[in-house]
Amino acid sequence: MSATPASASLSTAPSGALLEVRDVSKRFGPREVLKDISLQIAGGEFLTLLGESGSGKTTLLRLIAGFEQPSSGEIWMSGRRLDTLPPHKRRVNTVFQNYALFPHLSVAENIAYGMRVTRVPVKEIPVRVDDALRMVKMQEYAAGRPSKLSGGQQQRVALARALVNRPQLLLLDEPLSALDANLRKQMQGELKQLQRALGITFLFVTHDQDEAMTLSDRIALLRNGALEQVDSPRAIYARPATAYAAQFIGQTNLLRCEIQDGIARSGSLQWPVAGLANGTATFSIRPESIRFAADFAAANNLVHFRAIVRQQVFSGASEQLEIDLAGESLRVRVPARGPVYGEHDFGFSPADAIAVRET
């Protein structure tokens, strides 16, 4: 038995694609960093490349920007071959992790720099700089130097410098990673609002799953240089295609089961399944899908079981429990309710047990 293949999720590409990555691979010597990547990004979409360090996400960003060349495959934008063009001829701009601002130039001069290099008419430059400063709410800092700005302000300047060139596609390489937690949350909201207001396509790189879930229209999850799953945050969370996707995005319980005549069995647990052949299967059950049996409304199809609470962690509005079921440990997330001890009855709906592919 195999769960829904990852390729099914990869086919959910938007119509009217602005950018198309076609069977792109990248090697550095004998090491294959990207493996036959195919991906479409729609105009006005916020797509996040998510993955662990070394998964290939920044390499893919650099290929699109033109800082690296594919070993094989093609990249197209607006119906034009992109990977054959030098970086300065691509309507693509990049915001780097370290912002790369010139310390000897003022904020306004940093923003104007790219336009001077590309020979934008001199009279047009100050108007576009003012517009860019207004976009990122930095007008009062136009004459200041980057060294006098906070991390969040420097990030706004880096965004303005990229946006002032009016790119069709903006690439962002972990631009929020240097900010503290509170400022990072604030900047996430501002970044999303700015992208929506401008309608520019954003391709964002991060290893932070929460950031990806907050910002993205879709997430492209990379693993060891290959696409694991591409889908909306809600879909990839609710219906992960693989065990890796289920574990990387959010927390989950993986149950390895035997399927026999439409029934899945894992230890003392069993529930009906449809459309799965006899054999082995793996199911993902999110912690919030398991609840105290008394908290469910009346239902006949719940999977009931009794387990011992081994650990309880308070998290504000919710609490995470670690429960023991005949030697198997499960994670449970419930609304905050005070200390819980000993044995309790729990349950989950068979619909919340999602078959995933082991990789």
C-alpha positions as CSV (number, residue, x, y, z in Angstrom):
1,M,0.0,0.0,0.0
2,S,1.2,3.5,-0.7
3,A,-0.4,6.8,0.3
4,T,-1.2,9.6,-2.1
5,P,2.1,10.2,-4.1
6,A,3.8,13.6,-3.7
7,S,3.6,14.1,-7.5
8,A,-0.2,14.6,-7.1
9,S,0.5,17.6,-4.9
10,L,3.2,18.9,-7.2
11,S,0.6,19.2,-10.1
12,T,-1.4,21.9,-8.3
13,A,0.2,24.8,-10.2
14,P,-1.5,28.1,-10.6
15,S,-2.9,29.2,-13.9
16,G,-1.2,32.1,-15.7
17,A,2.3,31.3,-14.4
18,L,4.8,34.2,-14.3
19,L,7.8,31.9,-13.6
20,E,8.3,28.3,-14.7
21,V,11.2,26.2,-13.5
22,R,11.4,23.2,-15.9
23,D,13.3,20.0,-14.8
24,V,16.1,22.0,-13.3
25,S,19.1,20.3,-11.7
26,K,22.2,21.7,-10.2
27,R,25.5,20.0,-9.4
28,F,28.6,21.3,-7.6
29,G,31.2,18.8,-8.7
30,P,29.9,15.3,-7.9
31,R,27.2,16.6,-5.5
32,E,23.7,17.0,-6.9
33,V,22.2,19.9,-4.9
34,L,18.9,20.2,-6.9
35,K,17.2,17.2,-8.6
36,D,14.8,17.8,-11.5
37,I,12.9,20.7,-10.0
38,S,9.7,21.7,-11.8
39,L,7.7,24.5,-10.3
40,Q,5.3,27.3,-11.5
41,I,4.7,30.6,-9.7
42,A,1.7,32.7,-10.6
43,G,1.8,36.5,-11.0
44,G,1.0,38.2,-7.7
45,E,1.6,35.0,-5.7
46,F,3.6,34.7,-2.4
47,L,5.4,31.4,-2.7
48,T,7.8,30.2,0.0
49,L,10.6,27.8,-0.5
50,L,10.8,25.9,2.8
51,G,13.3,23.4,3.9
52,E,16.2,22.4,6.2
53,S,19.7,23.8,5.8
54,G,21.2,22.1,2.7
55,S,17.8,21.3,1.1
56,G,18.6,23.4,-2.0
57,K,16.3,26.4,-1.4
58,T,18.9,29.1,-1.6
59,T,20.5,27.4,-4.6
60,L,17.2,27.5,-6.5
61,L,16.8,31.2,-5.6
62,R,20.3,31.9,-6.9
63,L,19.5,30.1,-10.2
64,I,16.5,32.3,-10.7
65,A,18.4,35.5,-9.9
66,G,21.2,34.5,-12.3
67,F,24.0,34.1,-9.7
68,E,24.3,30.4,-10.7
69,Q,23.6,28.5,-13.8
70,P,21.5,25.2,-14.0
71,S,23.4,22.0,-14.8
72,S,20.3,21.0,-16.7
73,G,16.8,22.2,-17.3
74,E,15.3,25.7,-18.1
75,I,13.8,28.7,-16.3
76,W,11.2,30.8,-18.1
77,M,9.5,34.1,-17.1
78,S,6.7,35.8,-18.9
79,G,7.2,33.5,-21.8
80,R,10.9,34.3,-22.2
81,R,13.9,32.0,-21.4
82,L,15.4,33.4,-18.2
83,D,18.4,31.2,-17.5
84,T,20.2,32.4,-20.6
85,L,20.1,36.1,-19.6
86,P,22.7,37.8,-17.3
87,P,21.4,38.9,-13.9
88,H,21.1,42.6,-14.8
89,K,18.8,41.8,-17.7
90,R,16.3,39.9,-15.6
91,R,13.3,41.7,-14.1
92,V,14.2,40.1,-10.8
93,N,15.5,41.7,-7.7
94,T,16.9,40.0,-4.5
95,V,16.7,41.0,-0.8
96,F,19.6,39.2,0.9
97,Q,19.8,37.9,4.5
98,N,22.4,40.6,5.5
99,Y,20.6,43.4,3.5
100,A,24.0,44.4,1.8
101,L,23.5,48.1,2.3
102,F,26.3,50.5,1.4
103,P,27.5,52.1,4.7
104,H,29.0,55.2,3.1
105,L,25.7,56.1,1.3
106,S,22.6,57.6,2.8
107,V,19.3,55.7,2.8
108,A,18.1,57.6,-0.3
109,E,21.4,57.0,-2.1
110,N,21.2,53.3,-1.3
111,I,17.7,53.1,-2.8
112,A,18.8,55.2,-5.9
113,Y,21.9,53.2,-6.5
114,G,20.4,50.5,-8.7
115,M,18.6,53.0,-10.9
116,R,21.8,54.9,-11.5
117,V,23.5,51.7,-12.6
118,T,20.7,50.9,-15.0
119,R,20.7,54.5,-16.3
120,V,17.2,55.4,-15.3
121,P,16.6,59.1,-16.4
122,V,18.0,61.4,-13.7
123,K,14.8,63.4,-13.3
124,E,12.9,60.2,-12.6
125,I,15.2,58.9,-9.8
126,P,14.2,61.2,-6.9
127,V,10.5,60.7,-7.6
128,R,10.8,56.9,-7.5
129,V,13.0,57.0,-4.4
130,D,10.3,59.1,-2.6
131,D,7.7,56.6,-3.7
132,A,9.8,53.7,-2.4
133,L,10.4,55.4,0.9
134,R,6.7,56.0,1.3
135,M,5.9,52.4,0.6
136,V,8.1,51.2,3.5
137,K,7.4,54.2,5.8
138,M,11.0,55.5,5.9
139,Q,10.6,59.0,4.5
140,E,12.1,60.7,7.6
141,Y,15.2,58.6,7.4
142,A,16.1,59.5,3.8
143,A,19.3,61.4,4.7
144,G,20.4,59.0,7.4
145,R,23.1,56.3,7.2
146,P,22.3,52.6,7.5
147,S,24.5,52.3,10.6
148,K,22.1,54.5,12.5
149,L,19.1,52.3,11.7
150,S,17.6,49.4,13.6
151,G,17.5,45.9,12.0
152,G,13.9,46.4,11.0
153,Q,14.6,49.7,9.5
154,Q,17.5,48.3,7.5
155,Q,15.3,45.6,6.2
156,R,12.8,48.2,5.0
157,V,15.5,50.0,3.1
158,A,16.7,46.8,1.5
159,L,13.1,46.2,0.4
160,A,12.7,49.7,-1.0
161,R,16.0,49.3,-2.9
162,A,14.7,46.1,-4.5
163,L,11.2,47.4,-5.2
164,V,12.3,50.8,-6.7
165,N,13.5,48.9,-9.8
166,R,10.0,47.6,-10.4
167,P,10.8,43.9,-10.7
168,Q,8.3,41.4,-11.9
169,L,9.6,39.0,-9.3
170,L,11.1,39.7,-5.9
171,L,13.4,37.1,-4.3
172,L,13.8,37.2,-0.5
173,D,16.6,35.0,1.0
174,E,15.7,34.6,4.7
175,P,15.4,38.4,5.1
176,L,13.9,38.2,8.6
177,S,16.3,35.8,10.2
178,A,18.5,38.5,11.9
179,L,15.5,40.1,13.7
180,D,14.4,39.4,17.2
181,A,11.2,37.4,17.7
182,N,8.8,40.3,18.3
183,L,10.2,42.4,15.4
184,R,10.2,39.4,13.2
185,K,6.4,38.9,13.8
186,Q,5.8,42.6,13.1
187,M,7.8,42.5,9.9
188,Q,6.0,39.4,8.7
189,G,2.7,41.3,8.8
190,E,4.2,44.3,7.1
191,L,5.8,42.2,4.4
192,K,2.6,40.5,3.6
193,Q,0.6,43.7,3.5
194,L,3.2,45.3,1.2
195,Q,3.2,42.3,-1.2
196,R,-0.6,42.4,-1.4
197,A,-0.7,46.2,-2.0
198,L,2.0,46.1,-4.8
199,G,0.8,42.9,-6.4
200,I,4.4,41.8,-7.1
201,T,5.3,38.1,-7.1
202,F,7.4,37.2,-4.0
203,L,9.6,34.1,-3.8
204,F,10.6,33.8,-0.2
205,V,13.2,31.4,1.3
206,T,13.0,30.3,5.0
207,H,13.7,27.3,7.2
208,D,11.0,28.5,9.7
209,Q,7.8,26.6,9.3
210,D,5.7,29.1,11.2
211,E,7.0,31.9,9.0
212,A,6.1,30.0,5.9
213,M,2.6,29.2,7.2
214,T,2.0,32.9,8.1
215,L,3.2,34.5,4.9
216,S,2.6,32.1,2.0
217,D,-0.1,31.5,-0.6
218,R,1.7,28.3,-1.3
219,I,4.6,26.4,0.2
220,A,7.2,24.4,-1.8
221,L,8.8,22.0,0.7
222,L,12.3,20.9,-0.4
223,R,14.1,17.9,0.9
224,N,17.6,16.9,-0.1
225,G,17.3,18.9,-3.4
226,A,13.9,17.5,-4.4
227,L,10.4,18.8,-4.0
228,E,8.6,16.9,-1.3
229,Q,5.2,18.7,-1.6
230,V,3.8,22.0,-3.1
231,D,0.5,23.2,-1.7
232,S,-1.3,25.9,0.3
233,P,-0.4,26.1,4.0
234,R,-3.8,24.8,5.0
235,A,-3.7,21.9,2.6
236,I,-0.1,20.9,3.3
237,Y,-0.9,20.9,7.1
238,A,-4.3,19.1,6.8
239,R,-3.3,16.6,4.1
240,P,0.5,16.1,4.1
241,A,1.6,13.8,1.2
242,T,4.5,12.2,3.0
243,A,5.6,11.4,6.6
244,Y,8.4,13.9,6.2
245,A,6.0,16.7,5.3
246,A,3.8,15.8,8.2
247,Q,6.7,16.0,10.6
248,F,8.4,19.1,9.2
249,I,5.3,21.3,9.1
250,G,3.8,21.2,12.5
251,Q,3.8,18.3,15.0
252,T,2.2,15.0,14.3
253,N,1.8,11.4,15.4
254,L,2.9,8.8,12.9
255,L,1.2,5.4,13.3
256,R,2.5,2.5,11.3
257,C,-0.5,0.2,10.6
258,E,-1.5,-3.1,9.0
259,I,-4.4,-2.8,6.5
260,Q,-6.7,-5.8,6.3
261,D,-10.1,-5.8,4.6
262,G,-10.6,-2.1,5.0
263,I,-9.5,-1.9,8.6
264,A,-6.3,-0.2,9.8
265,R,-4.7,-1.6,13.0
266,S,-1.9,-0.2,15.1
267,G,-1.5,-2.0,18.4
268,S,-4.9,-1.8,20.2
269,L,-6.2,0.9,17.9
270,Q,-8.2,0.2,14.8
271,W,-10.4,2.1,12.4
272,P,-12.0,1.8,9.0
273,V,-10.2,3.1,5.9
274,A,-11.4,3.3,2.3
275,G,-9.5,2.8,-0.9
276,L,-6.4,1.2,0.6
277,A,-5.1,-2.3,-0.3
278,N,-4.1,-4.8,2.2
279,G,-0.6,-4.3,3.5
280,T,1.3,-1.8,5.6
281,A,0.5,1.9,5.8
282,T,1.5,5.0,7.7
283,F,-1.0,7.5,9.1
284,S,-0.4,11.0,10.4
285,I,-2.7,12.3,13.2
286,R,-2.2,15.8,14.4
287,P,-2.0,16.3,18.2
288,E,-5.1,18.5,18.2
289,S,-7.1,15.8,16.5
290,I,-6.8,13.6,19.6
291,R,-9.0,14.8,22.4
292,F,-10.5,13.7,25.7
293,A,-13.4,11.4,24.8
294,A,-15.8,13.5,26.9
295,D,-15.0,16.6,24.7
296,F,-16.4,15.1,21.5
297,A,-20.0,15.6,20.6
298,A,-22.0,12.4,20.3
299,A,-20.6,10.4,17.4
300,N,-20.6,6.7,16.6
301,N,-17.4,6.4,14.5
302,L,-14.8,7.7,17.0
303,V,-11.8,5.6,17.7
304,H,-11.9,5.4,21.5
305,F,-8.9,4.3,23.7
306,R,-7.6,4.6,27.2
307,A,-4.1,6.0,27.9
308,I,-1.9,7.3,30.8
309,V,-0.9,10.9,30.9
310,R,2.9,10.9,31.2
311,Q,3.7,14.6,30.8
312,Q,1.8,17.9,30.5
313,V,3.2,21.2,29.1
314,F,1.3,24.4,29.5
315,S,1.4,26.8,26.5
316,G,-1.0,29.5,27.3
317,A,-4.4,28.8,25.6
318,S,-3.5,25.2,25.1
319,E,-1.6,22.4,26.7
320,Q,0.4,19.6,25.2
321,L,0.1,16.1,26.7
322,E,2.3,13.1,26.2
323,I,0.2,10.0,26.7
324,D,1.1,6.4,26.8
325,L,-1.0,3.7,25.1
326,A,0.4,0.2,25.7
327,G,4.0,1.4,25.3
328,E,3.3,3.8,22.3
329,S,3.7,7.5,23.0
330,L,1.3,10.0,21.5
331,R,1.2,13.8,21.5
332,V,-2.1,15.4,22.3
333,R,-3.0,19.2,22.2
334,V,-6.0,20.3,24.2
335,P,-7.4,23.6,25.5
336,A,-5.9,24.7,28.8
337,R,-7.7,22.9,31.6
338,G,-5.4,22.6,34.6
339,P,-3.4,19.6,35.8
340,V,-4.2,16.2,34.4
341,Y,-3.0,12.9,36.0
342,G,-3.4,9.2,35.5
343,E,-5.5,7.3,33.0
344,H,-8.1,9.0,30.8
345,D,-10.4,8.1,27.8
346,F,-9.3,9.7,24.5
347,G,-10.5,9.5,21.0
348,F,-10.1,10.7,17.4
349,S,-12.1,10.6,14.2
350,P,-10.9,8.2,11.5
351,A,-11.1,11.1,9.0
352,D,-8.3,12.8,10.9
353,A,-5.9,9.9,10.3
354,I,-4.2,10.8,7.0
355,A,-2.4,8.2,5.0
356,V,1.1,9.4,4.1
357,R,3.9,8.0,2.0
358,E,7.1,6.9,3.8
359,T,10.2,8.2,2.2
